Every structure is written in C-alpha cells, then in structure tokens.
Amino acid sequence: MGYTLTEKVLKEHLISGQLTAGEEICIKVDQTLTQDTTGTMAYLELEAMNIGKVKTEVSVAYIDHNMLQTGFENADDHAFIKSMAINHGIIFSKPGNGICHQLHLERFGKPGKTLIGSDSHTPTCGALGMLAIGAGGLDVSIGMATGTYCLKMPKIIKVELRGKLQKNVSSKDVILELLRQLSVKGGVNSIIEYSGDGVKTLSLTQRATITNMGAELGATTSIFPADERTLDFLTRQGRSEDYHPLSADTDAVYDSEIIIELDQLVPMIARPHSPDAVTPIPSEKIVLNQVAIGSCTNSSYEDLMQVAKILEGERVHPTIDLVISPGSSNIITMLADNGALSTFIKAGARILEAGCGPCIGMGQAPKSAGVSLRTFNRNFKGRSGTFDAQVYLTSPIVAAYSAIKGYIADPRELTKDLTVELPEKFTVSNNYFIFPNDEKVQVEKGPNIGEFPNKQELESQINGIVILKTGDNITTDDIAPSSADLLKLRSNIPKLSEYCFKTIIPDFKARCQANGGGIIIGGDNYGQGSSREHAALLPLYLGIQAVIAKSFARIHKSNLVNAGIIPLEFADTTDYELFTELETHVQILNLADQLQSDQVEVLVNEKPILCKIVLSQRDKDILACGGMLNYSLAKFGGNS
C-alpha cells in the first residue's frame, strides 16, 4: 500500500506518534508566519518563554492587516513586532509589502516543507506541495521556540479533479463547489488532497485560491502535488532550486474520495452570510453598490491581469464603487510596468495598497444595507464593517464583469480573450523586508500593548451560570469582532473585551462581571473562521471557565485548551435543550480527576448529564497546568 502526498510529508517530519486518524502526532516545523493582528500576542508569548533565536529554518513576521494608522496603536504594535523579529532571528515584512500568504507563496514556500501560521489561511502554500497549517498564536510561538507542532492526525480526503475548466470559469468556482458539497464544517479534522488529470490544467496561483479557501471548509489544510506547474512558478520567481517533485503513490489509500468534473462547473457566488451558501449566478439581477477585488484568495498577478483585460476600454458602472487591492508590492510593480494599473484607473477603479484591507474590515465598509460583491473568502455578517450589508463572494472574473454591468453578471457572456501571458521573470524586491542578523535592539512596547492574560493551575471544580447560549456555526468574528476601530485593540485585551460577542448580544461583558464569569453553551462547529486566539483570550479574561458545545472548529478548540478554558462536547446533543441563558447553573466536581477520563459528569441545575472530553493526553496536561504558556514554561523552563 502506497502513501498519500500528506503522509509522505508527515513521515519526513514525524517526531512522535502514529499516522493514524485521530492519534496525536508531533512534527518538525520548518517555517512559521505571523501577521500583525495575531502577531502582537504571539510575540508577547514568545517573550514570556525567554528564548534566543527561533528554531525554525524560516520565520516571517508580516504587517498586512492593521495598516490604517489613524492613531498610535497600530504603529506601536508594528514597532513591537519589528523589535522582537530583530532580536529573535525573524524576517520582518514592512507595511505595504503585501499579504502574508501571497508573499510567502512568492518568496519562501517550498515543496515538502512544513509551515504553521497564526492565520487560518496559511494553507495557501499547500498549492506548492507544502503542509501549511493555520494555528493559534501560542501554537506558533511554541513552533518558533521549539521547532515543533502537535496536532491530531487528520483524515485525508482525496479530491480528484477531472477535465478542464470552461471559458471564464475559474478556480474560485472549484472551491465554491466543494463548499457547496461539504459545507463550512465538512472538512473539520481533515486534510484535502488534490489529484487527477485536471490538476495539471491549473496554474500555481489558481491552486492557491483553492487551498486558501479550503480553510472555510474547516479543513486542517489542503495540498496539491508539486509538479511542472510548481517548477514553472518557482522558476519565474527566481527560486527553481527550491523545487522538487512530490506526489501521492498511485496505490495510496484515502479516508474518502470526491470527484469534481471541472468542465461541468459554472460561475458561482456565495450568498450572505456564509461561504457555503453557494449557487450558480442567478438569472435575476442582484444590483450592486460595491465590488471589491483582492484578498489572500484572489490578488495574484494572474487574477488582476484578467481583471485588467475585462476593464480595458470600459467604465465602472456609475452606481458602483470598485476597489482593487493587489496581493504584493511586486505585483503592483508589474501592473504599473505593463500598464494594467493605468487600465484600472482609467476604468474608474480605486487602487488600495497591497494588504488585507476590506477583507478584514479595515476600510471600504459598504453603505447601510449596501450590497457588495467581493473576491474574498468570508462573508460573515458584519465582517465588512457594516452590520446590515449583504456581502456576496465570487471570482475576479465575475467581479470585474459585474462592476461594469452594475449587477452580478455571468462572465460567460464576455467575448474577450482573458488568457494571461505570465512574464518570464516576476519582479522580486527585498526593499520591504528586514532580514535578521546578530543585531540586538530594545524591545518597544507602546501604552496600548497589554499583558498576555494567563490562568493559574486548574481549579478543583467549575461552578457557574450559563452566560450565553449560541446556535450553530458561531464564528470567531462573533466572539472577537473585527473592524477598523477594533483591530487596533488586538494588543489590549481589557479594552477589546468590551466588544466580546457584540454581534450576538450587547452585554456579554456585563453579564460576566455580574456573575463572576461562567459557562458558554454552543451548537455545532463552534468557533469556525479565523485563527485569532483573541476569541479564547477575551472569554478567559472575562472569567469563562468552560464551553460546552455540540462540536468545535479545530483551531478554536485548540485555542481554548491553550487558554485553559475547558472544551466539552455533549454526549447526547439533545441535552443542549436543558440550558437557558442566565438561568441554568452548571457544576463540574473533581475536575482534575474527571478530565483524565473520556467523559465528565456535569451537574445541570444539580441534575447530572454526561459530556465527552475529545482531547489528547497532552491537551489534558495543558489544561491541568492552566494553559499552554504555563505548560511550556514548566516543560522547557525558558530554555527552549
């Protein structure tokens, strides 16, 4: 029996454990990345570990999210991250250089290597044949400090791509189709591995769109084989020496398989307010107010050159505000040199700097009740910065054509040839990077940078009231909202805690303060979305002791464990109905002993129910220490 592509990479990096689905494994980490909304906390955690140089081959600190410096807060965060990067041997990417995932794809990703990043879209680099996994900031800090990462061995889902995409159907439609089939929780605890004759028809950046948005499936990561297309991309980036071929064995065995016929796909959209609310472009005209092209999903040179071909000689519809944010400074340079940038401007588009921008709620919020079509990966309610906006997701081809028409339009009507000829050599500049040397500087901490909230050892019991009961698919945007106003508070847990769960109830913090903290009850897929550990740190700061849910999203569950909050799952999901906000009292006695089993007896208004503990022994040890930071300090003693 042969090996899957995933198993081959894992075998080369395996430190401990068995490659059996559900078993905990520990792997060697080759590379890490952080970005600025998660980076400040990650580097505060790294600072607490008292280490010297990082233990990875490459670690990069990107500044790409919080680039609107309307006050001192974001600039202070950047200065802190920069000083930590210099002192610990980490490459620093300055604001304006571009989006972390696009840049890492261009400059550092390598076939067969492992990468963990404090951003849920780190799997973008799976397009190169990397095993690239999104994780919480503390897990990434541990990865930098020790060169290791532990996770439960995922199932491996084979997605066989057959045939070739029709004219003006894009790779965005491939991942939208998979979301339509599997939903936002269909990939939880799984790795999506792509194969089939259709793979060779997709360019590297088309593959990156698919691996990037695989995060919306809840998947641990997604991965493509490294082949001639991979070599072509790396050669054009001046990195052909980083290539080596990598693919699954023909007799590899998978946990499940899906077939997608590429020539049967049509242009699609995801409707508000979920990436899996996927339909073909409707026959009725959905009139638009805004179109936004960019994000780590669709901001490549190839994407934007197709947009330029559509906009050439055209005018953006008078009712529409079109904004375009390229993925990197190198891409902007190439667009400027070949005239595409001028095409955008002549058509009436607004050009933003290379960064995350409106995807993370940093500017370009739609008008009240506005309708926005975006090439992004998420359309959660309120994420755009306008709570009552209707946000649709689609490909750059659909977005650009719709910007001309004024409504969501089917690009198969287009007669233009959208074939993009790639330059023999891509522009490569180091002017936005600060590479490490042996220099040491004073660590800079502005007044907005608080301390990492840390818990003491596990208490003997949990005793509290139900503060909040949620439905299914609660996102990390719900728990720790993002907007231009709030992103600058990511370093200030006490201040940011005022907005915890603000999209659901207005008084979550007040409830916690009035009751001395308490318990959260969740539905299925609790904590889906981004990797932000703030969604665990804010509840921790407010005194939340446990979350009992029908099921958890992978990264958020790990972040809860790292924070020292107990994640439990209903043994019988009908028990969910026993809980009422601000009325139900919850007790868990003999906590330390109960955590060592697979079930916990929970007293609900003094009546017992059973909850599952779906955790590894290492997770239980972390909880017993009060969280990952305490566990790491005890294990490594600040000498990692």
KEMI-701763 format. One record per residue (C-alpha): y, z, x. Coordinates in nm, 2 decimals. Each point is the difference from the previous one (the first is absolute). Layout:
     py     pz     px
      Y      Z      X
...
This chain:
     py     pz     px
   0.00   0.00   0.00
   0.34  -0.11   0.14
   0.33   0.18   0.00
   0.31  -0.05  -0.21
   0.33  -0.07   0.18
   0.11   0.35  -0.09
  -0.31   0.16   0.14
   0.04  -0.19   0.33
   0.35   0.14   0.05
  -0.10   0.35  -0.10
  -0.31  -0.01   0.23
   0.22  -0.07   0.29
   0.23   0.29  -0.08
  -0.24   0.26  -0.15
   0.03   0.34   0.15
  -0.21   0.20  -0.25
  -0.18  -0.04  -0.33
  -0.21  -0.27  -0.15
   0.12  -0.33  -0.16
  -0.14   0.10  -0.34
   0.23  -0.02  -0.30
   0.14   0.34  -0.09
  -0.08   0.16   0.34
   0.29   0.12   0.21
   0.05  -0.19   0.32
   0.24   0.04   0.29
   0.13  -0.30   0.18
   0.21  -0.08   0.31
   0.35  -0.11  -0.09
   0.15  -0.28   0.22
   0.34  -0.04  -0.17
   0.23   0.19  -0.24
   0.32  -0.09  -0.18
   0.25   0.21  -0.19
   0.31  -0.09  -0.20
   0.31   0.20  -0.06
  -0.06   0.14  -0.35
  -0.33   0.15   0.11
   0.08   0.01   0.37
   0.23   0.30   0.02
  -0.27   0.23  -0.14
  -0.26  -0.16   0.21
   0.20   0.07   0.32
   0.09   0.35  -0.11
  -0.38   0.06  -0.03
  -0.06  -0.17   0.34
   0.27   0.23   0.15
  -0.18   0.31  -0.14
  -0.31  -0.10   0.18
   0.18   0.02   0.34
  -0.17  -0.30   0.16
   0.12  -0.24   0.27
  -0.06  -0.37  -0.01
  -0.19  -0.14  -0.29
  -0.37  -0.08   0.05
   0.01  -0.35  -0.16
   0.02  -0.34   0.16
   0.31  -0.09  -0.20
   0.21   0.21  -0.24
   0.31  -0.14  -0.16
   0.28   0.18  -0.20
   0.17  -0.25  -0.23
   0.33   0.04  -0.17
  -0.02  -0.22  -0.31
   0.04   0.20  -0.32
   0.31   0.22   0.01
   0.25  -0.24   0.16
   0.29   0.05  -0.24
   0.20   0.26   0.19
   0.24   0.12  -0.28
   0.00   0.34   0.16
  -0.12   0.17   0.32
  -0.35   0.08  -0.13
  -0.18  -0.33   0.07
   0.16  -0.04   0.34
  -0.10   0.36   0.09
  -0.36  -0.08  -0.09
   0.01  -0.31   0.22
   0.14   0.19   0.29
  -0.27   0.27  -0.03
  -0.28  -0.26  -0.02
   0.15  -0.19   0.30
   0.01   0.31   0.21
  -0.35   0.09  -0.09
  -0.12  -0.35   0.08
   0.16   0.00   0.34
  -0.16   0.34   0.09
  -0.35  -0.08  -0.12
  -0.05  -0.36   0.12
   0.05  -0.17  -0.33
   0.17  -0.34  -0.05
   0.31   0.03  -0.21
   0.10  -0.29  -0.23
   0.37   0.01  -0.09
   0.15  -0.06  -0.34
   0.03  -0.37  -0.07
  -0.30  -0.10   0.20
  -0.21  -0.04  -0.31
  -0.27   0.14  -0.23
  -0.27   0.20   0.19
  -0.29  -0.19  -0.14
   0.14  -0.35   0.07
   0.11   0.11   0.35
  -0.33   0.16   0.08
  -0.18  -0.32  -0.11
   0.23  -0.20   0.23
   0.01   0.22   0.30
  -0.28   0.26   0.03
  -0.30  -0.06  -0.23
  -0.32  -0.11   0.17
  -0.34  -0.10  -0.14
  -0.26   0.27   0.02
   0.24   0.29   0.06
   0.07   0.30  -0.23
   0.34   0.08  -0.14
   0.11   0.29  -0.22
   0.35   0.01  -0.14
   0.21   0.24  -0.21
   0.06  -0.27  -0.26
  -0.25  -0.11  -0.26
   0.04  -0.37   0.09
  -0.12   0.04   0.35
  -0.31  -0.21  -0.10
   0.22  -0.31   0.04
  -0.13  -0.03   0.36
  -0.35  -0.04  -0.15
   0.10  -0.37  -0.01
  -0.06   0.00   0.38
  -0.34   0.15  -0.02
   0.13   0.35   0.07
  -0.13   0.31  -0.18
   0.35   0.11  -0.12
   0.02   0.31  -0.22
   0.29   0.17  -0.18
   0.01   0.38   0.03
   0.22   0.30  -0.05
   0.25   0.09   0.27
  -0.19   0.30   0.12
  -0.32  -0.21   0.05
   0.20  -0.25   0.20
   0.15   0.29   0.21
  -0.36   0.12   0.07
  -0.09  -0.36   0.09
   0.29  -0.02   0.25
  -0.08   0.34   0.14
  -0.38  -0.04   0.04
  -0.07  -0.37  -0.03
  -0.24   0.07  -0.30
  -0.01  -0.04  -0.37
  -0.25   0.14  -0.25
  -0.09  -0.15  -0.34
  -0.28  -0.04  -0.24
  -0.20  -0.31   0.06
   0.11  -0.24  -0.27
  -0.22  -0.24  -0.20
   0.05  -0.36   0.11
   0.08  -0.27  -0.26
  -0.05  -0.36   0.10
   0.25  -0.24  -0.16
  -0.12  -0.36   0.05
   0.28  -0.25  -0.02
  -0.12  -0.35  -0.09
   0.18  -0.33  -0.01
   0.37  -0.05   0.06
   0.32   0.10  -0.19
   0.16  -0.26  -0.23
   0.35  -0.13   0.07
   0.26   0.27  -0.03
  -0.25   0.28  -0.06
   0.02   0.26   0.28
  -0.19   0.28   0.17
   0.20   0.24  -0.22
  -0.19  -0.14  -0.29
  -0.33   0.09   0.18
   0.09   0.37   0.02
   0.15   0.00  -0.35
  -0.33  -0.14  -0.13
  -0.19   0.27   0.18
   0.23   0.27  -0.15
  -0.06  -0.16  -0.34
  -0.38   0.04   0.05
  -0.02   0.34   0.17
   0.32   0.19  -0.11
   0.21   0.23   0.21
  -0.29   0.24   0.05
  -0.28  -0.26   0.05
   0.01   0.02   0.38
   0.02   0.38   0.04
  -0.23   0.11   0.29
  -0.08  -0.36   0.08
   0.09  -0.26   0.26
   0.05  -0.35  -0.12
  -0.15  -0.25   0.25
   0.08  -0.37  -0.05
  -0.23  -0.29   0.08
  -0.10  -0.35  -0.12
   0.11  -0.35   0.07
   0.33   0.06  -0.17
   0.11   0.24   0.28
   0.06  -0.28   0.24
   0.24  -0.17  -0.24
   0.23   0.30   0.02
   0.26   0.05   0.27
   0.03   0.34   0.18
   0.31   0.09  -0.20
  -0.16  -0.10  -0.33
  -0.29   0.23   0.09
   0.25   0.27   0.08
   0.14  -0.02  -0.35
  -0.35   0.07  -0.14
  -0.08   0.29   0.24
   0.35   0.15  -0.06
  -0.03   0.02  -0.37
  -0.36   0.11   0.02
   0.16   0.34   0.02
   0.08  -0.03  -0.38
  -0.38  -0.01  -0.06
  -0.02   0.35   0.14
  -0.21  -0.15   0.28
  -0.03   0.18   0.34
   0.08  -0.33   0.16
  -0.07  -0.38  -0.01
  -0.12  -0.22   0.28
  -0.04  -0.37   0.08
  -0.21  -0.15   0.29
   0.18  -0.09   0.32
  -0.04  -0.38   0.03
   0.18  -0.32   0.10
   0.29   0.09  -0.24
   0.04   0.33   0.17
   0.01  -0.16   0.34
   0.25  -0.25  -0.12
   0.24   0.28  -0.12
  -0.04   0.20   0.31
   0.06  -0.30   0.22
   0.32  -0.09  -0.18
   0.11   0.36   0.05
  -0.08  -0.03   0.38
  -0.29   0.24  -0.03
  -0.31  -0.22   0.03
  -0.15   0.25   0.25
  -0.03   0.25  -0.28
  -0.25  -0.22  -0.19
  -0.37   0.03  -0.02
  -0.22  -0.13  -0.28
  -0.14   0.25  -0.25
  -0.20  -0.05  -0.32
  -0.28   0.15  -0.20
  -0.36  -0.09   0.06
  -0.14  -0.25  -0.25
  -0.27   0.25  -0.11
   0.25   0.30  -0.04
  -0.06   0.21  -0.31
   0.29   0.11  -0.22
   0.03   0.27  -0.27
   0.13  -0.26  -0.25
   0.12  -0.36   0.00
   0.27  -0.20  -0.18
   0.05  -0.37   0.00
   0.34  -0.16  -0.05
   0.03  -0.38  -0.05
   0.33  -0.08   0.16
   0.04  -0.34  -0.17
  -0.02   0.17  -0.34
   0.29   0.24   0.06
   0.34  -0.06  -0.16
   0.34   0.15   0.07
   0.02   0.35  -0.13
   0.22   0.30  -0.06
  -0.05   0.37  -0.03
   0.19   0.14  -0.30
   0.18   0.33  -0.02
  -0.09   0.27   0.11
  -0.31  -0.05   0.20
  -0.13  -0.24   0.27
  -0.32  -0.05  -0.20
   0.17  -0.11  -0.32
  -0.07  -0.36   0.10
   0.02  -0.31  -0.21
   0.06  -0.37   0.06
   0.36  -0.11  -0.03
   0.06   0.02  -0.37
   0.11  -0.29  -0.21
   0.29   0.20  -0.15
   0.32   0.01   0.21
   0.06   0.34   0.15
   0.37  -0.02   0.09
   0.09   0.16   0.33
   0.30   0.19   0.13
  -0.11   0.04   0.36
  -0.25  -0.16   0.24
  -0.09   0.18   0.33
  -0.20  -0.17   0.28
  -0.13   0.20   0.29
  -0.19   0.32   0.07
  -0.29   0.06   0.24
  -0.21  -0.21  -0.25
   0.20  -0.32   0.01
   0.26  -0.03   0.26
  -0.17  -0.21   0.26
   0.14  -0.32   0.16
  -0.24  -0.21  -0.21
   0.10   0.18  -0.32
   0.37  -0.05   0.06
  -0.02  -0.36   0.11
  -0.18  -0.08  -0.33
   0.29   0.17  -0.18
   0.25  -0.21   0.21
  -0.18  -0.32  -0.10
   0.03   0.10  -0.37
   0.37   0.10   0.03
   0.11  -0.30   0.20
   0.26  -0.20  -0.19
  -0.03   0.25  -0.29
   0.21   0.28  -0.14
  -0.10   0.34  -0.11
   0.02   0.03  -0.38
   0.34   0.15  -0.10
  -0.16   0.30  -0.18
  -0.21   0.10   0.30
   0.08   0.20   0.31
  -0.24  -0.12   0.28
  -0.06   0.22   0.30
  -0.21  -0.09   0.30
  -0.11   0.25   0.27
  -0.19  -0.16   0.30
  -0.28   0.20   0.16
   0.13   0.01   0.36
   0.29  -0.07   0.22
  -0.21  -0.28   0.16
  -0.04  -0.17  -0.34
   0.37   0.02  -0.07
   0.07  -0.16   0.34
  -0.24  -0.29  -0.08
   0.15  -0.05  -0.34
   0.34  -0.01   0.15
  -0.10  -0.24   0.27
  -0.18  -0.25  -0.24
   0.27   0.01  -0.27
  -0.20   0.18  -0.27
   0.24   0.29   0.00
   0.28  -0.24  -0.08
  -0.21  -0.14  -0.28
  -0.04   0.35  -0.16
   0.38   0.06   0.02
   0.09  -0.34  -0.14
  -0.23   0.05  -0.29
   0.18   0.33  -0.08
  -0.25   0.26   0.13
   0.10   0.33   0.15
  -0.15   0.07   0.34
  -0.10   0.35   0.09
  -0.09   0.14   0.35
  -0.36   0.00   0.11
  -0.15   0.31  -0.17
  -0.16   0.15  -0.30
   0.32   0.02  -0.21
  -0.04  -0.04  -0.37
  -0.38   0.04   0.01
   0.04   0.37   0.08
   0.30   0.04  -0.23
   0.25  -0.03   0.29
   0.26  -0.21  -0.17
   0.00  -0.29  -0.25
  -0.09   0.21  -0.30
   0.00  -0.22  -0.31
   0.25   0.05  -0.28
  -0.08   0.23  -0.29
  -0.31  -0.14  -0.18
   0.01  -0.29   0.24
  -0.29  -0.24   0.06
  -0.09  -0.05   0.36
  -0.26  -0.23   0.16
  -0.11   0.11   0.34
  -0.24  -0.11   0.28
  -0.08   0.36   0.07
  -0.32   0.21  -0.03
   0.10   0.27  -0.25
   0.19   0.00  -0.33
  -0.04   0.37  -0.10
   0.25   0.11  -0.26
   0.33   0.10   0.16
  -0.10  -0.10   0.35
   0.27  -0.27   0.00
   0.27   0.26  -0.04
   0.05  -0.08  -0.37
  -0.23   0.21  -0.22
   0.01  -0.24  -0.30
  -0.03  -0.32   0.20
  -0.28  -0.25  -0.07
  -0.15  -0.10   0.34
  -0.25  -0.28   0.04
  -0.19  -0.09   0.31
  -0.08  -0.35   0.12
  -0.02  -0.24   0.30
   0.30  -0.14   0.19
  -0.07  -0.35  -0.14
   0.02   0.13  -0.36
   0.30   0.22   0.08
   0.21  -0.28   0.17
  -0.07  -0.25  -0.28
   0.08   0.26  -0.27
   0.33   0.08   0.18
   0.10  -0.36  -0.06
  -0.13  -0.02  -0.36
   0.13   0.34  -0.12
  -0.33   0.12  -0.14
  -0.36   0.05   0.13
  -0.11  -0.36   0.06
  -0.33  -0.16   0.10
   0.05  -0.16   0.34
  -0.27  -0.26  -0.06
   0.28  -0.19  -0.17
   0.16  -0.05   0.34
  -0.03  -0.34   0.16
   0.13   0.11   0.35
  -0.24   0.02   0.29
  -0.01   0.36   0.11
  -0.21  -0.05   0.31
   0.14   0.21   0.29
  -0.03  -0.13   0.36
  -0.02   0.31   0.22
   0.20   0.00   0.33
  -0.22  -0.04   0.31
   0.15   0.33   0.12
   0.14   0.27  -0.22
   0.32   0.17   0.12
  -0.08   0.32   0.17
   0.27   0.25   0.10
  -0.02   0.35   0.14
   0.37   0.08  -0.05
  -0.07   0.24  -0.30
  -0.28   0.18   0.18
   0.03   0.30   0.23
  -0.31   0.02   0.21
  -0.11   0.34   0.14
   0.02   0.11   0.36
  -0.01   0.34   0.17
   0.35   0.09  -0.13
   0.05   0.33  -0.18
   0.29   0.07  -0.24
   0.12   0.28  -0.21
  -0.16  -0.01  -0.35
   0.27  -0.06  -0.25
  -0.01   0.18  -0.34
   0.28  -0.04  -0.24
   0.09   0.25  -0.27
  -0.20  -0.19  -0.27
  -0.33   0.04   0.19
  -0.19   0.29  -0.13
  -0.32   0.17   0.11
  -0.35  -0.12  -0.10
  -0.11   0.22  -0.29
  -0.32   0.17   0.11
  -0.25   0.22  -0.18
  -0.17   0.31   0.14
  -0.37   0.06  -0.02
  -0.19  -0.06  -0.32
   0.06   0.27  -0.26
  -0.29   0.19  -0.16
   0.07  -0.14  -0.35
   0.20  -0.25  -0.20
   0.19   0.15  -0.29
   0.26  -0.19  -0.19
   0.12  -0.20  -0.30
  -0.03  -0.37  -0.06
   0.35  -0.13   0.10
  -0.07  -0.37  -0.09
  -0.27  -0.21  -0.16
   0.02  -0.37   0.08
  -0.17  -0.31  -0.12
  -0.19  -0.26   0.20
   0.13  -0.20   0.31
   0.28   0.24   0.08
   0.17  -0.14   0.31
   0.15   0.16   0.31
   0.33  -0.16  -0.13
  -0.04   0.23  -0.30
  -0.06   0.31   0.21
   0.25  -0.07   0.28
   0.25  -0.26  -0.14
   0.17  -0.26   0.22
   0.34  -0.15  -0.03
   0.29  -0.06   0.23
   0.14   0.35  -0.09
  -0.33   0.18   0.06
  -0.15  -0.18   0.30
   0.26   0.17   0.23
  -0.15   0.34  -0.11
  -0.35  -0.07   0.13
   0.08   0.23   0.29
   0.12   0.28  -0.23
  -0.29   0.13  -0.20
   0.20   0.28  -0.18
   0.26  -0.25  -0.13
  -0.25  -0.28  -0.08
  -0.21   0.25  -0.20
   0.27   0.00  -0.27
  -0.12  -0.35  -0.09
  -0.37   0.07   0.00
  -0.17  -0.17  -0.30
   0.35  -0.09  -0.13
  -0.14  -0.33  -0.15
  -0.23   0.20  -0.23
   0.18   0.33  -0.08
   0.36   0.11   0.08
  -0.08   0.36   0.09
  -0.31   0.01   0.22
   0.17   0.21   0.27
   0.14   0.24  -0.25
  -0.35   0.04  -0.15
  -0.15   0.08   0.34
   0.28   0.25   0.08
  -0.04   0.18  -0.34
  -0.38   0.03   0.04
  -0.03   0.06   0.38
  -0.16  -0.34   0.04
  -0.33  -0.09  -0.18
  -0.25  -0.28  -0.06
   0.03  -0.37  -0.08
  -0.25  -0.18  -0.23
  -0.04  -0.37   0.06
  -0.18  -0.30  -0.15
  -0.18  -0.29   0.18
   0.12  -0.13   0.34
   0.25   0.28   0.04
   0.24  -0.08   0.29
  -0.03  -0.37   0.02
   0.26  -0.20   0.19
   0.16   0.07   0.34
  -0.12   0.22   0.28
   0.30   0.23  -0.02
  -0.11   0.35   0.08
   0.31   0.13  -0.18
  -0.20  -0.04  -0.32
  -0.21   0.29   0.13
   0.27   0.19   0.20
   0.24   0.03  -0.30
  -0.26   0.17  -0.22
  -0.10   0.21   0.29
   0.36   0.12   0.05
   0.02   0.07  -0.37
  -0.31   0.22   0.00
  -0.27  -0.23  -0.15
  -0.33   0.14   0.10
  -0.25  -0.26  -0.14
  -0.02  -0.33  -0.17
  -0.29  -0.06  -0.24
  -0.04  -0.37  -0.09
  -0.25  -0.24  -0.14
   0.02  -0.19   0.33
   0.23  -0.04   0.30
   0.15  -0.29   0.20
  -0.14   0.02   0.36
   0.32   0.06   0.20
   0.15   0.25  -0.23
  -0.31   0.20  -0.02
   0.00   0.02   0.38
   0.36   0.10   0.00
  -0.07   0.28  -0.25
  -0.27   0.13   0.23
   0.23  -0.03   0.30
   0.27   0.20  -0.18
  -0.25   0.27  -0.10
   0.00  -0.08  -0.37
  -0.35   0.01  -0.16
  -0.10  -0.33  -0.16
  -0.27   0.05  -0.27
  -0.16  -0.25  -0.23
  -0.13   0.07  -0.35
  -0.38   0.01  -0.02
   0.03  -0.09  -0.36
   0.32  -0.21  -0.06
   0.02   0.12  -0.36
   0.10   0.34   0.14
   0.34  -0.17   0.06
   0.07   0.06  -0.36
  -0.02   0.38   0.04
   0.33   0.02   0.19
   0.35   0.02  -0.14
   0.33   0.00   0.20
   0.16   0.35   0.04
  -0.27   0.16  -0.21
  -0.33  -0.02   0.17
  -0.08   0.26   0.26
  -0.23  -0.09   0.30
  -0.19   0.23   0.23
  -0.24  -0.08   0.28
  -0.15   0.31   0.16
  -0.18   0.04   0.33
   0.17  -0.32   0.12
  -0.12  -0.01   0.36
  -0.37   0.04  -0.10
   0.02  -0.24  -0.29
   0.16  -0.27   0.21
  -0.31  -0.01   0.22
  -0.21  -0.13  -0.29
   0.02  -0.33  -0.20
   0.14   0.16  -0.32
   0.26   0.26  -0.09
   0.01   0.22  -0.30
   0.34  -0.02  -0.16
   0.11   0.25  -0.26
   0.21  -0.17  -0.27
   0.16   0.27  -0.21
  -0.29   0.22   0.13
  -0.27  -0.25  -0.11
  -0.20  -0.17   0.28
  -0.03  -0.37   0.07
  -0.14  -0.17   0.31
   0.20  -0.23   0.23
  -0.13  -0.21   0.28
   0.10   0.03   0.37
  -0.03  -0.35   0.13
   0.10   0.09   0.36
  -0.16  -0.01   0.34
  -0.07   0.31   0.20
   0.29  -0.08   0.22
   0.23  -0.02  -0.31
  -0.12   0.34  -0.11
   0.07   0.14   0.35
   0.35  -0.14  -0.01
   0.06   0.17  -0.34
  -0.14   0.32   0.13
   0.27  -0.01   0.28
   0.27  -0.07  -0.26
   0.04  -0.37   0.09
  -0.03  -0.25   0.28
   0.27   0.12   0.22
  -0.15   0.35   0.03
  -0.34  -0.15   0.04
   0.12  -0.23   0.29
   0.19   0.28   0.18
  -0.31   0.22  -0.02
  -0.23  -0.28   0.12
   0.22  -0.16   0.27
   0.22   0.30   0.09
   0.30  -0.22   0.05
  -0.18  -0.18   0.29
  -0.12  -0.30  -0.18
